C-alpha cells in the first residue's frame, strides 16, 4: 500500500507506474484528489471541534473550581459546614 502523502505528491508518477502494470489509472485513482481534499477538510473540522470541546471543558472546570472556592474556601463546600441540611 502506498502512503497517501506519496500518492498526493507524485500522482503523475503513480499513474504512469499503474499503466506500466497494465492497470487503468483512471479507474484506480478515479476521484483521488477530490476525496483526499474532502478527507483533509473533515480531519481539520474534527480537530477544530475537539479543540473547541477541550477549551469548553477547561472553562467549565475553572468555573466549577472558582464556584467551590467562593462557596467555602476552607472546605470547598457551601452551607453552614455542619452537615445538617437545615443549616
Secondary structure, DSSP 8 states (H G I E B T S, - for coil): ---HHHHHHTHHHHHHHHHHTT--HHHHHTTHHHHHHHHHHHHHHHHHHHHHHHHHHHHHHHHHHHHHHHH-TTTS--S-SSS-TT-
